[in-house]
Each structure stands twice: as structure tokens, then as C-alpha cells.
Amino acid sequence: MENLFPDLYRFTGETPDGVKLYTYLLIREDGNLLLPTQDGPVSDHFDEIDALGGVAAQYVTHNHDIGSTVHDAVHDRFGAKLHYRNAEHEAVSEKTKCPAE
């Protein structure tokens, strides 16, 4: 976990073929926001994230950022539901069963 700015953290992972994966955590008084990508290394940092106040919500901007396990793991640990654009509903629901709002 890398602290980029006082309230912004980045988690860096890599696919088997060497593509970098970045996930961001924004610390906010109203609840922390996680911007996950695919199956990045977020679960390796759950204790650190917990110390920063956990995760109130997970946001994805495109269905290609949906991973097979990361969103469910974040929801199981922190109760954070998944948020995405309505236009992405069909594609997202095919990739994860994580509760969404």
C-alpha cells in the first residue's frame, strides 16, 4: 500500500502476463471509497485498510474492472456494496454476485 497524498492510497498488483493493476482507497469522513480493479492485491492489505477506517463503498467505472473475487472479499470484510453505472448492470452481474446499490 502506497500513500500518494494525505487521503489517497494506492495498491499495485500485476496480472500473470505483467499488466499493472491499480486500486485506490480514498479516505473520507463520510466513509472511505475503494476504486478496485479486477483481482488486485487489496485483500493483502485488509488489516491496514481496517486501521484507516475500512471501506464504506466500492466503485467501478467500467465492467472490465470487475474481478472474480475482490468485490465479494471487500463486501465480506467491510460490508461495502458495489456501485457502478446503470448501463453496466448486465455485464457486472455476469462477473460478480457482490451486493450492489
C-alpha positions as CSV (number, residue, x, y, z in Angstrom):
1,M,0.0,0.0,0.0
2,E,1.4,3.3,-1.1
3,N,0.3,6.7,0.4
4,L,0.1,9.0,-2.6
5,F,-1.5,12.0,-0.8
6,P,-2.7,12.5,2.7
7,D,-6.1,10.9,2.0
8,L,-5.3,8.7,-1.0
9,Y,-3.7,5.3,-1.1
10,R,-2.8,3.0,-4.0
11,F,-2.4,-0.7,-4.2
12,T,-0.4,-2.1,-7.1
13,G,-0.7,-5.6,-8.4
14,E,0.2,-7.4,-11.6
15,T,-1.5,-9.9,-13.9
16,P,0.3,-13.1,-14.8
17,D,1.3,-11.5,-18.1
18,G,2.8,-8.4,-16.4
19,V,0.0,-5.9,-16.8
20,K,-0.1,-3.5,-13.8
21,L,-3.3,-3.3,-11.7
22,Y,-4.0,-0.3,-9.6
23,T,-6.6,0.0,-6.9
24,Y,-7.2,3.3,-4.9
25,L,-8.6,4.0,-1.5
26,L,-9.9,7.5,-0.8
27,I,-10.2,8.3,3.0
28,R,-13.2,10.4,3.8
29,E,-15.1,11.5,6.9
30,D,-18.4,10.1,5.4
31,G,-16.8,6.7,4.7
32,N,-13.9,5.5,2.7
33,L,-14.2,4.8,-1.0
34,L,-12.5,2.0,-2.7
35,L,-11.9,2.1,-6.5
36,P,-10.9,-1.5,-7.2
37,T,-9.6,-3.1,-10.4
38,Q,-10.0,-6.7,-11.3
39,D,-8.4,-9.0,-8.7
40,G,-5.8,-6.6,-7.4
41,P,-3.9,-7.2,-4.2
42,V,-6.4,-5.4,-1.9
43,S,-7.1,-8.4,0.3
44,D,-3.4,-8.5,1.3
45,H,-4.0,-5.1,2.9
46,F,-7.3,-5.6,4.8
47,D,-5.7,-5.0,8.2
48,E,-4.1,-1.7,7.1
49,I,-7.4,-0.7,5.4
50,D,-9.3,-1.5,8.6
51,A,-6.9,0.7,10.6
52,L,-7.7,3.6,8.2
53,G,-11.5,3.2,8.8
54,G,-12.4,0.3,6.5
55,V,-14.4,0.7,3.3
56,A,-17.9,2.2,3.1
57,A,-18.4,1.7,-0.7
58,Q,-16.7,0.2,-3.7
59,Y,-17.0,2.0,-7.1
60,V,-16.1,0.7,-10.5
61,T,-16.3,2.8,-13.6
62,H,-16.3,0.0,-16.2
63,N,-17.2,-3.7,-16.1
64,H,-13.6,-4.6,-17.1
65,D,-12.7,-3.6,-13.5
66,I,-14.8,-6.4,-12.1
67,G,-12.7,-9.2,-10.7
68,S,-13.8,-12.7,-9.8
69,T,-13.2,-12.4,-6.0
70,V,-12.1,-9.0,-4.9
71,H,-15.5,-7.4,-4.6
72,D,-17.0,-10.2,-2.6
73,A,-14.0,-10.3,-0.3
74,V,-14.3,-6.5,0.3
75,H,-18.0,-6.8,1.0
76,D,-17.5,-9.8,3.3
77,R,-14.8,-8.0,5.3
78,F,-16.2,-4.4,5.4
79,G,-19.8,-4.6,4.2
80,A,-19.1,-2.3,1.3
81,K,-21.6,-2.7,-1.5
82,L,-20.6,-2.3,-5.2
83,H,-21.6,0.8,-7.1
84,Y,-21.5,1.2,-10.9
85,R,-23.3,2.9,-13.8
86,N,-26.7,1.5,-14.6
87,A,-25.5,0.9,-18.2
88,E,-23.0,-1.6,-16.8
89,H,-25.6,-3.7,-14.9
90,E,-25.8,-6.7,-17.2
91,A,-22.1,-7.0,-17.7
92,V,-21.3,-6.5,-14.0
93,S,-23.9,-9.0,-12.8
94,E,-22.4,-11.7,-15.1
95,K,-19.0,-11.2,-13.4
96,T,-19.8,-10.9,-9.7
97,K,-22.6,-11.6,-7.2
98,C,-21.4,-8.9,-4.8
99,P,-24.4,-6.9,-3.4
100,A,-24.8,-3.6,-5.3
101,E,-26.6,-0.3,-4.9
